[in-house]
C-alpha cells in the first residue's frame, strides 16, 4: 500500500499531511540484492523505506565490501545529498524485497523548514551516525577482530521490551554483513558467535539474537585486550 503511515520521521504529522507527502513521492519496488543507488551519482532524492530493508555499503579498491548500516522498514536514507546537494557518499543495495518512496530534495528541505520537530529528528540521527562512525574508527585502530565483532553486537543491541535488563538484536544481520561492518571475515564472525553462544552470553532464536549477559561480553572484550595473540584479521 502506498502510504507513509509507518514512517517514524513523519509520525507527528496528521494523516492528511502524510497523504499529501505520499502523493508527491515516486514509488518503486526493489528485489533482494538489487542496486538502488550508486556512490558518486547525481541523484539527490531522499528515500522512505515503507517495507523491507536496505544496506548502506561501500567498496574498497580491492572490491571488499564495507557495510555502514542496515536501514529497515519505517526508516529513511539519502538525507545527506538531499541536504547538501553533493554526490552520493555510499551505495545502497536492497537486502530484501522492499518498497521505497523517494522525495525530491526541494520537497524534503521544505518539509524540514516547515516542521522544526522533523528537522530536529534528522539532526539527531546525523549526530548518532557521527558518533557511531567515531566509535568504529577507534575500534579499527585499537581492537582486534574478535573484539570488534563483540563491540558491534553491543552497539546493535536494543533493550528487550518483554524482559527487564535483557538485550536483543532483531532482525539479526547476516554474518557477512557484520563482517563487512567491522572489517573482518565471515568465518571470524561465525567463530565469535559460536564462542559467545557456548559460554552462554548470547542465544540465537530465529531472526533474533539475545544478549543474555551484556556485562560478560564487555568483560570478554577487556580480557582479549590482554591477549596479544588474538587475530586481527
C-alpha positions as CSV (number, residue, x, y, z in Angstrom):
1,X,0.0,0.0,0.0
2,X,1.4,3.4,-1.0
3,X,1.2,5.3,2.3
4,X,3.7,6.6,4.8
5,X,1.8,5.7,8.0
6,X,4.7,3.6,9.3
7,X,7.5,6.2,8.7
8,X,8.8,7.2,12.2
9,X,10.1,10.5,11.0
10,X,6.6,11.6,9.9
11,X,4.7,10.2,13.0
12,X,3.8,13.6,14.4
13,X,2.2,14.8,11.1
14,X,-1.6,14.3,10.6
15,X,-2.8,11.5,8.3
16,X,-3.7,14.1,5.7
17,X,-0.2,15.7,5.8
18,X,1.4,12.2,5.4
19,X,-1.0,11.5,2.5
20,X,0.0,14.8,0.8
21,X,3.7,13.9,1.1
22,X,3.0,10.4,-0.2
23,X,1.3,11.8,-3.3
24,X,4.4,13.8,-4.1
25,X,6.7,10.7,-3.8
26,X,7.9,8.4,-6.5
27,X,7.2,4.8,-5.5
28,X,9.2,1.8,-6.6
29,X,9.7,-1.8,-5.5
30,X,13.2,-3.4,-5.5
31,X,14.2,-7.1,-5.3
32,X,16.7,-8.5,-2.8
33,X,20.3,-7.6,-3.7
34,X,19.1,-5.0,-6.3
35,X,21.2,-1.8,-6.6
36,X,19.2,1.2,-5.5
37,X,21.8,4.0,-5.5
38,X,25.4,4.1,-6.6
39,X,28.1,6.1,-4.9
40,X,29.0,9.5,-6.6
41,X,25.8,9.6,-8.7
42,X,23.9,12.8,-9.2
43,X,20.7,11.6,-7.6
44,X,19.6,13.8,-4.7
45,X,16.3,12.4,-3.6
46,X,15.8,11.1,-0.1
47,X,14.0,7.8,0.5
48,X,11.5,6.4,2.9
49,X,11.6,2.6,3.5
50,X,8.0,1.6,3.5
51,X,8.7,-2.1,3.6
52,X,11.7,-4.3,3.6
53,X,15.3,-3.1,4.3
54,X,18.4,-1.8,2.5
55,X,22.1,-1.9,3.2
56,X,24.3,1.2,3.0
57,X,27.6,-0.1,1.6
58,X,30.9,1.0,0.0
59,X,33.7,-1.0,-1.7
60,X,37.4,-0.7,-1.2
61,X,39.9,-0.6,-4.1
62,X,40.3,-4.4,-3.8
63,X,36.5,-4.8,-4.1
64,X,36.0,-5.6,-0.5
65,X,32.5,-4.6,0.7
66,X,32.1,-2.4,3.8
67,X,28.6,-2.2,5.2
68,X,27.9,1.0,7.1
69,X,24.3,0.3,8.2
70,X,21.1,-1.5,7.5
71,X,18.0,0.7,7.1
72,X,14.8,-1.1,7.9
73,X,11.1,-0.6,7.5
74,X,9.8,2.8,8.8
75,X,13.2,4.5,8.4
76,X,14.8,6.6,5.7
77,X,18.1,7.3,3.9
78,X,19.6,9.7,1.4
79,X,19.2,12.8,3.5
80,X,22.9,13.9,3.1
81,X,22.7,14.5,-0.6
82,X,19.2,16.0,-0.2
83,X,20.5,18.5,2.3
84,X,23.9,19.5,0.9
85,X,23.4,18.8,-2.8
86,X,26.5,16.8,-3.2
87,X,27.0,13.4,-4.8
88,X,26.1,10.2,-3.0
89,X,28.6,9.1,-0.4
90,X,27.8,5.4,-0.5
91,X,26.0,2.7,-2.4
92,X,22.6,1.4,-1.4
93,X,21.5,-2.2,-2.0
94,X,18.2,-3.9,-1.2
95,X,18.9,-6.5,1.5
96,X,15.3,-7.9,1.0
97,X,12.4,-7.1,-1.3
98,X,11.4,-3.5,-0.4
99,X,9.0,-0.8,-1.3
100,X,10.6,2.7,-1.3
101,X,9.1,6.2,-1.7
102,X,11.5,8.9,-2.9
103,X,11.0,12.6,-2.2
104,X,12.8,15.3,-4.2
105,X,15.5,17.3,-2.3
106,X,13.4,20.5,-2.7
107,X,10.4,19.0,-1.1
108,X,12.4,17.4,1.6
109,X,14.1,20.6,2.6
110,X,10.7,22.4,2.6
111,X,9.4,19.6,4.9
112,X,12.3,20.3,7.3
113,X,11.8,24.1,7.2
114,X,8.1,23.8,7.9
115,X,8.4,21.2,10.7
116,X,11.1,22.0,13.4
117,X,10.4,18.7,15.2
118,X,11.2,16.7,12.0
119,X,14.3,18.8,11.4
120,X,15.5,18.1,14.9
121,X,14.9,14.4,14.4
122,X,17.1,14.5,11.3
123,X,19.8,16.4,13.1
124,X,19.7,13.9,16.0
125,X,20.0,11.0,13.5
126,X,23.0,12.7,11.8
127,X,24.6,13.2,15.3
128,X,24.1,9.4,16.0
129,X,25.7,8.5,12.7
130,X,28.8,10.6,13.5
131,X,29.1,9.1,17.0
132,X,28.8,5.5,15.7
133,X,31.4,6.2,13.0
134,X,33.8,7.8,15.5
135,X,33.4,4.6,17.7
136,X,34.1,2.4,14.7
137,X,37.2,4.3,13.7
138,X,38.5,3.9,17.2
139,X,37.7,0.2,17.2
140,X,39.5,-0.3,13.9
141,X,42.6,1.5,15.3
142,X,42.7,-0.2,18.7
143,X,40.8,-3.5,18.8
144,X,41.4,-7.0,17.3
145,X,38.9,-8.6,15.0
146,X,37.2,-10.7,17.8
147,X,36.8,-7.6,20.0
148,X,35.4,-5.6,17.1
149,X,32.7,-8.3,16.4
150,X,31.7,-8.2,20.1
151,X,31.7,-4.5,20.2
152,X,29.4,-4.4,17.1
153,X,27.0,-6.8,18.8
154,X,26.8,-4.5,21.8
155,X,26.3,-1.5,19.5
156,X,23.4,-3.1,17.6
157,X,21.6,-4.5,20.7
158,X,18.5,-2.8,22.0
159,X,16.6,-3.3,25.3
160,X,14.2,-6.3,25.2
161,X,10.7,-4.9,25.5
162,X,9.5,-8.1,27.3
163,X,12.3,-8.8,29.7
164,X,13.9,-6.3,32.1
165,X,17.7,-6.0,32.0
166,X,17.9,-8.0,28.8
167,X,19.1,-7.0,25.3
168,X,18.4,-8.3,21.8
169,X,19.2,-7.7,18.1
170,X,16.3,-8.1,15.7
171,X,16.5,-8.8,12.9
172,X,20.0,-10.2,13.3
173,X,22.1,-9.2,10.3
174,X,23.9,-12.0,8.3
175,X,27.4,-12.9,9.4
176,X,28.7,-11.4,6.1
177,X,27.1,-8.0,6.9
178,X,28.6,-8.0,10.4
179,X,32.0,-8.9,9.0
180,X,31.9,-6.1,6.5
181,X,31.0,-3.6,9.2
182,X,34.0,-4.4,11.3
183,X,36.5,-5.3,8.6
184,X,36.9,-8.9,9.2
185,X,35.8,-12.3,7.7
186,X,32.5,-14.1,7.9
187,X,34.4,-17.1,9.4
188,X,35.6,-14.9,12.3
189,X,32.1,-13.7,13.0
190,X,30.8,-17.3,13.0
191,X,33.6,-18.3,15.4
192,X,32.8,-15.4,17.8
193,X,29.1,-16.1,17.8
194,X,29.8,-19.8,18.4
195,X,32.1,-19.0,21.3
196,X,29.7,-16.5,22.9
197,X,26.8,-19.0,22.5
198,X,28.9,-21.8,24.1
199,X,29.7,-19.5,27.0
200,X,26.0,-18.6,27.4
201,X,26.5,-15.0,26.6
202,X,24.2,-15.0,23.6
203,X,21.3,-17.1,22.3
204,X,20.0,-17.2,18.7
205,X,16.3,-17.9,18.2
206,X,15.0,-17.4,14.6
207,X,15.9,-13.9,13.4
208,X,16.7,-12.7,17.0
209,X,20.0,-12.8,18.8
210,X,19.5,-12.4,22.6
211,X,22.4,-11.0,24.6
212,X,22.0,-13.0,27.8
213,X,24.9,-11.4,29.6
214,X,25.9,-8.0,28.3
215,X,28.3,-7.4,31.1
216,X,30.1,-10.7,30.4
217,X,30.6,-9.6,26.8
218,X,32.1,-6.3,27.9
219,X,34.4,-8.2,30.2
220,X,35.3,-10.6,27.4
221,X,36.4,-7.7,25.2
222,X,38.6,-6.4,28.1
223,X,40.1,-9.8,28.6
224,X,41.0,-10.1,24.9
225,X,42.8,-6.8,25.2
226,X,45.3,-8.5,27.4
227,X,45.8,-11.3,24.9
228,X,48.3,-10.1,22.2
229,X,47.9,-13.3,20.2
230,X,44.3,-12.6,19.1
231,X,43.7,-12.4,15.4
232,X,43.5,-9.0,13.8
233,X,42.0,-10.4,10.6
